[in-house]
């Protein structure tokens, strides 16, 4: 059983090289990003959470089914909220 995963930019400081802005939503359906874009550095940082939520795993530190992950760029930090969406066939 798989689920869609939604990634939302909830905080952004400085100048993001990928131009992420608060409110941006990235949609992941199966192994593919189907809406939006995400920089490689941020994707690598959040990949374990995306995969876990996509495959139905419970993440102990999740709050109300959502986890937050920070981009690794300490000079221009972007915070993403990742949540599990609906089941996909």
Steps between C-alpha positions, in 0.01 A plus 500: 500500500639838400402857576551836337734729690469877517794727581428862591749781553412644842799729556771653282774747589761663284520422128419142409696390192202287389263794561283311750243729662263460795185327379663305217362146484680202349301184432656153490301214346681169522867554419434813291468871582174576321455865594746773582878483525755446773872551511724195525647598837160532665378180335796302636437639850134397501509180294475261799184674625346511152561129449369405846180702464449381143515137608275541804760492778445686824770751592532528881576874502217589261238736640150444362650300212736780397876536528720802441836484326751779446695563185874451565584857384572667837540844339159491327289252697176362365270294725272245335198326651440151364167322539340181380209545261243268353557137399589440138391195301 
